[in-house]
Amino acid sequence: MRSKFKQLGLGLALAAFAGVGQLALAAGKPDPLPIEEIGRIESLPASYPEDWVLVDEAAFFSMYGGKVIIMDIGEKEHPKRMKGTMSKAMLGSFTQSPKRGEYYIIESFHERGSRGKKFDVLVIYNKQTLEVQKEIMWPTDRLQSLPEKFSMAVSKDERFLYVANFNPAASFSVVDLETREIVDTIGTPGCVLTYPTGKRSVTSICSNGGLLTTVLDKNGKLKSRKRIKPFFDTDNTPIFERPVIVDGKAYFPSFKGLMHVVDLSGSVAKYRGSWDMLSDEQKAGNWRPGGLGLAGRDDKGHYYVIMHPDGAEGTQTHGGPEVWVYDLKKKKRIRTIAAPRWAVSIGVTRGKTPKLIVTNGEMNLDIFDATSGEFIQTVSDFGNITPLLIHKSY
């Protein structure tokens, strides 16, 4: 008898619940969503819009979770911002080929997850579908570091990919992007990174404060080398190894605000001298450049750099509260953009109305009008842990 009462009580409860559901629907609640179609593959455009960027997410506290996030930073609606992602494990390196419509990521794995033999893999992605086109097992230890734009580079004609190695001997490998094969690995004793030079040359920065240019032949093999004498003192007047390249010239700021210019337009790099970024008043305030991805450029060739006051030994890694914009031809600051949430890294989009993207101290992205300096919006909650580099899209 008691069991029947229980059943009756359950039936009444279910009926009441169903009645509440009917009332909710009658009150204007939406109908259930239709069953989603599976197996559908979307494609991205061959040419990305100007406000799309590639966020280099290092996932520094969980390094197997690194990725490159394709995002529309002009989009106001959060669900519509995300366009795609690619894996980039163990502080992987990333670069792109605009003409070929390809992305290149070299990443690392261990046989047993967090232990066992390490192996490196170069992965080539299709830009529109984000499908893997090719995986190349790497024969040596790649350069593994915090995100660094010049740990990989594409030749001017986009025939070859250059990848920096460090094991601990320094070298770079040349990948033929037509055959998808490694054609040579070339030693660069005492010198690291891959600044694309001329049509098919690579310049590396050296421990003595100089440069080394490696000239390749038409097949990507070593043709000749040329050392450029030191132009800074690595102990007393160090520079950031992360230049911005404008019209074939690489602009290397020093820790204390001296801008060094290296011409990379010919087959061999040439040092073109330096100029002071700071006025006497700014020097008195100890203003200095700082940050990880500390500099960028717009399509007008203007140079953007994070600056901080009260600079001292070690502050070159800290970022800053302002972004200064320079006219490189006039060697002059033309405007200042405040970064109220602090700036750790920056990027600048393409086009006539560029946006300044600031990775702030909370690891979110603050978006500004790069011309007026007006704040637009903060972008967060996109899988961001340590979004340390911002790449333009093409």
PyMOL commands that set and color helices and strands:
alter all, ss='L'
color gray80, all
select helices_A, chain A and resi 2-26+63-65+78-81+149-151+280-284+315-317
alter helices_A, ss='H'
color red, helices_A
select strands_A, chain A and resi 52-57+67-72+82-87+93-97+102-110+118-126+132-137+152-154+160-166+170-176+181-187+191-197+201-206+211-216+222-228+244-246+249-253+258-263+270-276+288-289+295-297+303-308+320-327+332-343+345-348+355-359+365-369+375-379+387-392
alter strands_A, ss='S'
color yellow, strands_A
deselect
rebuild
show_as cartoon
